Amino acid sequence: MLSAHPIPILSDNYAWLLRCGETGATAIVDPAEEAPIIAAIEAAGGRLDEIWITHHHGDHIAAVEPVAARYGARIIGAKADAHRLPKLDLAVVEGDNVTLGAATALVVDTPGHTRGHIAYHFAADHVLLCGDTLFSLGCGRLLEGTAEEMFHSLAKFAKLSPETLVCCGHEYTESNAKFALHVDPDNQALVAFAAGVTQQRLAGLSTIPSRLGDEMACNPFLRAPDVASLARLREAKNKF
């Protein structure tokens, strides 16, 4: 029912174009560069109903207001971060359901990278819009939150279906793979996954979205058994 397509923006960001196959309703998640966002919307038929925001950083919200004004789109974001987001038409909290046409997403609080970070999970469609909380083979820097918060945020994702598509905010997979292999060199699933990532990047292809089942097998941050382990991994990654 729901499709999610990455739109490369800025140097290594992705915005996401969501479309309900049943109704044609469309949304953009985290638009931060106007021209490629507009080009993608026009190529998809020129309709934009909503803009969804995961967190307040400029590389996720810089184009929200001009794109919303151009298409008359409704803006949705975290109530906790409303004071530092573009003016919201709908302020959401954990447990809220937001709809796009006939598709429904659950709002999930995911602090760690920022205090007010949220994700959107379309359970029926196996799509997770996770912003900068979870990356393929990595997780976000702890810029405002704590390792404990990040651990619990990732634990929420770990409970989802392994078929879930991880639709994150950056193309960091190749560099994340190098660190993951550094800390978990004997993980054969990771060795194979990393080799595939190298081939994708050599071919100029996106590595995103990834599959949550692969992340559970390969991502050292999702595999961290406790808060202390995640904290050590995140500190080591910062210096890697």
KABELSUL-V374169 format. One record per helix or strand of 2 or more residues. SS is the DSSP state (hx for helix, st for strand). FROM is the first residue (numbers start at 1). TO is the last residue. If there is no record, write none. Layout:
ss->{SS/SS}
from->{FROM/FROM}
to->{TO/TO}
//
This chain:
ss->{st/st/st/hx/st/hx/hx/st/hx/st/st/st/st/st/st/st/hx/st/hx/hx/st/hx/hx}
from->{2/13/26/34/50/58/64/74/79/90/97/103/118/127/134/138/147/165/173/188/210/212/227}
to->{9/20/29/43/52/61/71/78/84/92/100/109/122/131/135/139/158/168/183/202/211/218/239}
//
